[in-house]
Amino acid sequence: MPEISRFYGIIIRMYFQDHNPPHFHAEYQGMKAEYDIRTLDILAGRLPKRANALVLEWASEHKDELMNNWERAIVPATLDRIEPLN
């Protein structure tokens, strides 16, 4: 599963040819969650409150890039790296 971003110990990934709805995976200290790209709702799993807040902040800034990567992952094609949260 390609890593598309990493910040503050959080790893963001996407699977190739994954199931709908469009989503990404976040991992932090062994905990995992899947986030809907459109709504930023958690679809599965959970992260600690602070890590979740950082993921939501990052994802809200990069929704278009996330959707572009989702469309590339369906093909599948190489995914673009997305700038980390600063």
Backbone torsions as a table, in degrees:
resi	resn	phi	psi	omega
1	MET	NA	119.2	-177.5
2	PRO	-66.0	136.7	173.6
3	GLU	-84.4	127.6	-178.8
4	ILE	-109.0	-16.0	176.4
5	SER	-163.9	159.4	178.2
6	ARG	-151.8	130.0	179.1
7	PHE	-158.3	140.8	177.6
8	TYR	48.2	37.6	179.5
9	GLY	80.3	2.1	179.7
10	ILE	-97.4	132.1	178.3
11	ILE	-110.5	129.9	178.9
12	ILE	-110.6	130.3	-178.0
13	ARG	-137.7	164.0	171.6
14	MET	-138.2	141.4	173.7
15	TYR	-86.6	149.2	170.0
16	PHE	-76.1	140.4	176.4
17	GLN	51.5	45.0	-179.5
18	ASP	-80.9	168.1	-178.6
19	HIS	-74.5	157.5	173.7
20	ASN	-79.8	159.8	1.6
21	PRO	-74.7	163.9	177.9
22	PRO	-55.4	127.9	-175.7
23	HIS	-153.5	170.0	173.6
24	PHE	-134.5	164.6	-177.9
25	HIS	-111.2	136.7	175.6
26	ALA	-122.3	140.8	179.4
27	GLU	-132.8	137.0	178.7
28	TYR	-149.4	120.5	178.2
29	GLN	47.7	47.0	177.2
30	GLY	81.9	-6.8	177.3
31	MET	-96.7	147.9	-176.5
32	LYS	-133.8	150.0	174.7
33	ALA	-149.6	150.5	173.8
34	GLU	-110.0	134.5	-177.6
35	TYR	-119.6	131.6	172.8
36	ASP	-67.9	126.7	-177.3
37	ILE	-65.8	-39.3	-174.8
38	ARG	-72.6	-42.3	-174.1
39	THR	-105.1	-17.1	-174.1
40	LEU	64.1	16.9	173.3
41	ASP	-72.7	149.1	173.7
42	ILE	-79.0	126.3	179.7
43	LEU	-91.1	-32.5	-178.7
44	ALA	-158.8	151.0	176.6
45	GLY	77.9	-168.1	177.6
46	ARG	-163.7	155.9	173.7
47	LEU	-125.5	160.2	173.9
48	PRO	-57.4	153.8	-174.4
49	LYS	-51.0	-48.5	-177.7
50	ARG	-65.5	-44.6	178.8
51	ALA	-63.1	-41.6	177.5
52	ASN	-59.4	-44.2	179.6
53	ALA	-62.2	-39.4	178.9
54	LEU	-67.4	-41.1	177.6
55	VAL	-61.8	-45.0	-179.9
56	LEU	-63.0	-41.6	178.0
57	GLU	-62.1	-47.6	180.0
58	TRP	-61.6	-48.8	-176.3
59	ALA	-64.3	-36.7	179.8
60	SER	-66.0	-28.6	177.9
61	GLU	-79.8	-17.3	-171.7
62	HIS	-128.0	26.9	-177.5
63	LYS	-57.4	-44.4	-179.1
64	ASP	-62.9	-42.9	179.1
65	GLU	-66.0	-37.9	176.7
66	LEU	-63.1	-43.7	178.7
67	MET	-65.2	-39.4	176.7
68	ASN	-60.9	-43.7	177.9
69	ASN	-65.3	-38.1	177.6
70	TRP	-58.8	-45.8	179.6
71	GLU	-64.0	-36.4	177.4
72	ARG	-69.1	-37.0	-178.6
73	ALA	-66.7	-28.7	179.9
74	ILE	-67.2	-35.0	-173.3
75	VAL	-57.6	-53.0	-8.9
76	PRO	-84.9	149.5	175.7
77	ALA	-136.9	164.8	-179.1
78	THR	-58.0	135.3	179.7
79	LEU	-90.2	147.4	178.7
80	ASP	-84.3	143.9	171.3
81	ARG	-70.7	146.6	177.9
82	ILE	-117.5	135.6	-178.0
83	GLU	-53.9	139.8	178.0
84	PRO	-74.0	168.8	174.2
85	LEU	-75.0	133.3	-179.4
86	ASN	-103.8	NA	NA
